Each structure stands twice: as C-alpha cells, then as structure tokens.
C-alpha cells in the first residue's frame, strides 16, 4: 500500500499542477488580452495623432499659400496705382508732341521729348501697362468711355471717330478707359 499511496500522491500532485497550469494560463490569457487592448488603444491614439499632424501640416501649407497670394496682390495693387499716377505724364508728353512747332530750334527739343516719351512707354510696357486701341474700332464699353456722339455718314455706325484721352490696361485689367467720340 505504501506504493499505492505514493502513486495517489503523485496523481494528486499532477492534479494540483494541472489546476495551477489552468490558473496560470487563464492569467496569461487575460494579461495577453489586456496587452492587446492596450496596443489597440495606443495604435488608435497614434493614428489620431498622425491624422492631426497631417491636417496641421496641410493647414499650414494652405496658410502659406494664402499669405503668398495676398502679398502678390498687394504688390500688384501698388504697381497698378503707381502706373495710374504716371499716365498724366504720358498724356502731357503726348500733347506736347502733337503741337506743331514751325521753328527749327524746337526740332532738337521735340526729338528729346520723343525719346523720353518712347522710354517712358517702354518702361510702362515692361510693367504690364499697354495702350488700348480705339481709333476706327467698334465701340466697346469694356474698354471705351463715350463722351460725345457725332453723326458722320462716311463712317460706320457705332465706331470710334476720335480718341480724346488714350486708355490703358494693366496686364489683363483696364487701368483707364479710353475717352472717345463715337459715330451714331
């Protein structure tokens, strides 16, 4: 019997060991589940932070682009205003060139004024300012301002017969409308 008691004790020991193993495996399973849940939580937080980071970078990039556009708009507006201030000078030059000088001593003065006028027009053209064509063209209210209307049967109807003040455009926008006389 002594041996049978030994066998029983060994069997009981095995039962106790297998019971411990079940408890240990339950503990390890619950620990693994907790770790998996924590990994999922951390992964979710990481993904949220990545998303916020990407959105912040995109918002900052959009902010930079918007500020750059505003900067260029300010520059373009100031250039436009500057060119508008120069136009009366161009008009004065043009008027002086159109006056008849019968005396020969004014010939060199006229040549000098013509040179300055051409340089000024060239400088304006480099800045994007160009004259608007008017003479002989069909009246277009987007570019011309009618100040008089005449009835000339030799000229086509609704065409410009005289340009009183030359109009200019800055790039693709009208800087100053041409003041014109239009045929009925």
WOLIN-V758287 format. One record per residue. N is the residue number from 1. RES is the residue in three letters. OMEGA is omega in whole degrees, -180 to 180 (NA if undefined). BURIAL is b if it has 9 or more other C-alpha atoms within 8 Angstrom, else e. D_CENTER is the distance of its C-alpha to the mean C-alpha in Angstrom with 2 decimals. Layout:
# WOLIN-V758287
n | res | omega | burial | d_center
N | RES | OMEGA | BURIAL | D_CENTER
N | RES | OMEGA | BURIAL | D_CENTER
This chain:
# WOLIN-V758287
n | res | omega | burial | d_center
1 | UNK | 180 | e | 99.76
2 | UNK | 180 | e | 98.36
3 | UNK | 179 | e | 96.31
4 | UNK | 176 | e | 95.18
5 | UNK | 178 | e | 94.06
6 | UNK | -179 | e | 92.14
7 | UNK | 179 | e | 90.47
8 | UNK | -179 | e | 89.67
9 | UNK | 178 | e | 88.14
10 | UNK | 180 | e | 86.12
11 | UNK | 179 | e | 84.95
12 | UNK | 179 | e | 84.13
13 | UNK | 179 | e | 82.18
14 | UNK | 179 | e | 80.22
15 | UNK | -180 | e | 79.55
16 | UNK | -179 | e | 78.35
17 | UNK | -179 | e | 76.16
18 | UNK | 176 | e | 74.61
19 | UNK | 178 | e | 73.99
20 | UNK | -180 | e | 72.30
21 | UNK | 179 | e | 70.20
22 | UNK | 179 | e | 69.11
23 | UNK | 180 | e | 68.16
24 | UNK | -179 | e | 66.34
25 | UNK | 176 | e | 64.51
26 | UNK | 179 | e | 63.52
27 | UNK | -179 | e | 62.26
28 | UNK | 178 | e | 60.31
29 | UNK | -180 | e | 58.87
30 | UNK | 177 | e | 57.75
31 | UNK | 179 | e | 56.37
32 | UNK | 178 | e | 54.46
33 | UNK | 178 | e | 53.11
34 | UNK | 180 | e | 52.02
35 | UNK | 178 | e | 50.36
36 | UNK | 178 | e | 48.59
37 | UNK | 179 | e | 47.38
38 | UNK | 178 | e | 46.17
39 | UNK | 178 | e | 44.36
40 | UNK | 179 | e | 42.69
41 | UNK | -180 | e | 41.69
42 | UNK | 178 | e | 40.32
43 | UNK | 179 | e | 38.48
44 | UNK | 178 | e | 36.94
45 | UNK | 179 | e | 35.91
46 | UNK | 178 | e | 34.48
47 | UNK | 177 | e | 32.42
48 | UNK | 179 | e | 31.16
49 | UNK | 177 | e | 30.22
50 | UNK | 180 | e | 28.46
51 | UNK | 178 | e | 26.47
52 | UNK | 180 | e | 25.58
53 | UNK | 180 | e | 24.65
54 | UNK | 179 | e | 22.33
55 | UNK | 179 | e | 20.68
56 | UNK | 178 | e | 20.38
57 | UNK | 180 | e | 18.75
58 | UNK | 178 | e | 16.20
59 | UNK | 179 | e | 15.55
60 | UNK | 178 | e | 15.29
61 | UNK | 177 | e | 12.84
62 | UNK | 177 | e | 10.56
63 | UNK | 179 | e | 11.38
64 | UNK | -180 | e | 10.57
65 | UNK | 180 | e | 7.01
66 | UNK | 179 | e | 6.73
67 | UNK | 178 | e | 8.88
68 | UNK | 177 | e | 7.27
69 | UNK | 179 | e | 4.30
70 | UNK | 179 | e | 7.60
71 | UNK | 180 | e | 9.53
72 | UNK | 176 | e | 8.15
73 | UNK | 179 | e | 8.49
74 | UNK | 179 | e | 11.92
75 | UNK | -178 | e | 12.85
76 | UNK | 179 | e | 12.18
77 | UNK | 180 | e | 14.13
78 | UNK | 176 | e | 16.86
79 | UNK | 180 | b | 17.22
80 | UNK | 179 | b | 17.57
81 | UNK | 178 | e | 20.22
82 | UNK | 179 | e | 21.96
83 | UNK | 178 | b | 22.30
84 | UNK | 177 | b | 23.62
85 | UNK | -180 | e | 26.25
86 | UNK | -175 | e | 27.35
87 | UNK | 176 | e | 28.04
88 | UNK | 177 | e | 31.40
89 | UNK | 178 | e | 32.56
90 | UNK | 179 | b | 31.83
91 | UNK | 180 | b | 33.81
92 | UNK | 177 | e | 36.69
93 | UNK | -177 | b | 36.86
94 | UNK | 179 | b | 36.89
95 | UNK | -179 | e | 39.66
96 | UNK | 178 | e | 41.73
97 | UNK | -178 | b | 41.48
98 | UNK | 178 | e | 42.65
99 | UNK | -178 | e | 45.74
100 | UNK | 176 | e | 48.87
101 | UNK | -177 | e | 50.60
102 | UNK | -177 | e | 54.16
103 | UNK | -178 | e | 55.19
104 | UNK | -178 | e | 54.73
105 | UNK | 178 | e | 53.89
106 | UNK | -177 | b | 50.57
107 | UNK | 180 | b | 49.64
108 | UNK | 177 | e | 48.34
109 | UNK | 178 | e | 46.45
110 | UNK | 178 | b | 44.85
111 | UNK | 178 | e | 43.94
112 | UNK | 179 | e | 42.30
113 | UNK | 177 | b | 40.34
114 | UNK | 178 | b | 39.25
115 | UNK | 180 | e | 38.07
116 | UNK | 180 | e | 36.03
117 | UNK | 180 | b | 34.61
118 | UNK | 179 | e | 33.55
119 | UNK | 179 | e | 31.97
120 | UNK | 178 | b | 30.05
121 | UNK | 178 | b | 28.78
122 | UNK | 179 | e | 27.86
123 | UNK | 178 | e | 25.92
124 | UNK | 179 | b | 24.05
125 | UNK | 177 | b | 23.36
126 | UNK | 178 | e | 21.90
127 | UNK | 178 | e | 19.43
128 | UNK | 180 | b | 18.51
129 | UNK | 179 | b | 21.17
130 | UNK | 179 | b | 23.63
131 | UNK | 177 | e | 26.53
132 | UNK | 178 | b | 26.70
133 | UNK | -178 | e | 29.87
134 | UNK | -172 | b | 32.33
135 | UNK | 176 | e | 35.99
136 | UNK | -178 | e | 37.68
137 | UNK | 175 | e | 34.62
138 | UNK | 180 | e | 34.40
139 | UNK | 179 | b | 33.18
140 | UNK | -177 | e | 29.58
141 | UNK | 176 | e | 28.56
142 | UNK | -178 | e | 24.87
143 | UNK | -173 | b | 25.78
144 | UNK | 174 | b | 29.30
145 | UNK | -178 | b | 31.14
146 | UNK | 177 | b | 34.82
147 | UNK | 176 | e | 37.17
148 | UNK | 175 | e | 40.43
149 | UNK | -180 | b | 41.91
150 | UNK | 179 | e | 44.90
151 | UNK | -180 | e | 47.28
152 | UNK | -175 | e | 47.82
153 | UNK | 180 | e | 49.52
154 | UNK | -178 | e | 48.94
155 | UNK | 179 | e | 45.13
156 | UNK | -180 | e | 43.15
157 | UNK | 177 | e | 42.18
158 | UNK | 176 | b | 38.74
159 | UNK | -178 | b | 38.08
160 | UNK | -180 | b | 37.27
161 | UNK | 179 | b | 40.46
162 | UNK | 177 | e | 39.37
163 | UNK | -178 | b | 36.26
164 | UNK | 177 | e | 36.93
165 | UNK | -178 | e | 33.65
166 | UNK | 177 | b | 31.15
167 | UNK | -179 | b | 27.63
168 | UNK | 174 | b | 24.48
169 | UNK | 176 | b | 20.94
170 | UNK | -174 | b | 17.98
171 | UNK | -178 | e | 15.99
172 | UNK | -179 | e | 15.88
173 | UNK | 178 | e | 16.69
174 | UNK | 177 | b | 20.24
175 | UNK | 177 | b | 20.98
176 | UNK | 180 | e | 24.61
177 | UNK | 174 | b | 26.62
178 | UNK | 175 | b | 29.72
179 | UNK | -169 | b | 32.87
180 | UNK | 171 | b | 35.30
181 | UNK | -173 | b | 38.76
182 | UNK | 175 | b | 38.89
183 | UNK | -179 | b | 41.96
184 | UNK | NA | b | 43.17
